[in-house]
Amino acid sequence: MIASIDQIQVHRAAGALGGFVSGVSLADVASSDGHYRRVRDLLVQHEVLFFRDQEQAPSVFAAFAKTFGDVLGHPAYSTVGEAPDVQILESTPENPSKIEVWHSDMTFMQCPPSFTLLQGQIIPEVGGDTLWASATAAYDALSPQMRAFLTPLKAVNDFRHGFRESLAERGGAERLAPAIAENPPVEHPLIRTHPETGRKGIYANALFTTHIVGLPSKESDALLTFLYQHIVTVEHTVRLSWQPGTVAIWDNRSTQHKPVNDFFPQHRLMHRVTLTGDQPV
């Protein structure tokens, strides 16, 4: 029996962003347009939402994800056999995660993802949290003079920059050659306007952004370093401790995130779906 829309509640997780949603299941949202619209409104408002104790079946997770948009594949990750829309993010002692940098997903694309979803499958007993930062809160905290300076600027984002460690491995260049060919460097506004809320946010990340167009390298590096540190000021962040079945969905257009790889040699397995977005403006 589907829950009533009135049962959906959200409890803020931090001052800048984040909310824990209760009173609704993934299946409820996937099967009811009213439930979907309520959750989507909450998502755009809070920028990242957390759902505890959800069914872990990949098919249920995929159906929930696809209510928010069209699925966007990733060239570097394998997928679940019975649910090919669901990507596998797995860290083991033999094959540890290489992503430890604050980032927004896949900004190396002309049209990066709108939303990303993760569900915990195998969770370490200790460690393995994820943090998010609000790029809109970070923009709002800048001085008017700095906002005016940054607004007309553009920055280059590059797939090769984000996957340089994988490319350096034996066979990595060959394995990722198609992705490199399909994703040449792209320019995005340094300050992005959210297409639904109109809020502005800082749109540069340490994983994929290489430089600011038109600035000498020293000035570009110094400015990007300042922005990366400013975005992740503690007051702009929220932290989630995972449990099996926990789902997070976040707005890539206005947030960055970072996994905390402090759990080795424990095993961590997550399922992920990314959804298509529009060209940043």
C-alpha positions, 0 to 999 in steps of 0.5 A: 500500500502506497504511503500518503504524500502527507506522510513525507517528512524531511529533517534538515541534516545541516545548516547549508544543505541536506535533508533526511526524508521519511514516510516514503519508499523508493517504490512509492516515488517510482509509482506515483507522480505526486510523490515524485513531485514532492520529493523532487521539490525537496531535492532542489530545495535541500540539494541532497536528500537521504533515505534510510532503510530502503529496499536494496534490489537494483531494479527498485533503485533503478526505477526510483532513479529513472523517475528523475530523468534519463540515465547517463552511463559512465565510461569507467565503471561496470554495471549490475548484470540484471540492472544495467542502468546501475553502476558498481562502485566497489573498494577492496584492499586489492582494488581500492578507490582512487577518487578522494577529491572533492568534485561534481560528477562528470563535469568533463562533459558538455552536458554534465549530470543533473542528479546522482544517486548512490545506495549502500550495499556493503558498508564498512563497520567503521568509516566510509562516510561521504561529504557534500558541499553546497556550491550555492552557499559558497557563492552566497558567502563571497563578497559582492566584488568577488562575485562580480569578478568571477561571473564572466569567467570560464574554466576548462574541465577535462576527463584526462585530468580526473582519471590521470591515475587510471591512465597511468596504470598498465593498460589504462590508456588503452582501456580509456581511449574511447572515453578520451576520444568522446570527451575532449576538454570543455569550457563551463561558466565558473559561476553557474545559474541553476536552471530551476531555482535561478540560484548561482553557484561556484562551478569548478572542482579539483578533480576535473577543472584544469584552469580558468580561461584567459588567466595566466597559470599562476593566477588561475591556480591561485584562484582555483585553490581559493575557490576549492577551499572556500566551497568546502568550508565546514559551514557549507557541508554535510556528512552522511554515515552510510548503512546498508539500504541508505540512498542519497540523491544529490543535485550535481548542478549545485553541490560537490561531494567527497568520499572518505576512504578511511575504511581499508581493509574493509569492503565497501560496495555501492550502487550508483545511477547518474542522470542526464543534465543540460549545458551549464550557463 
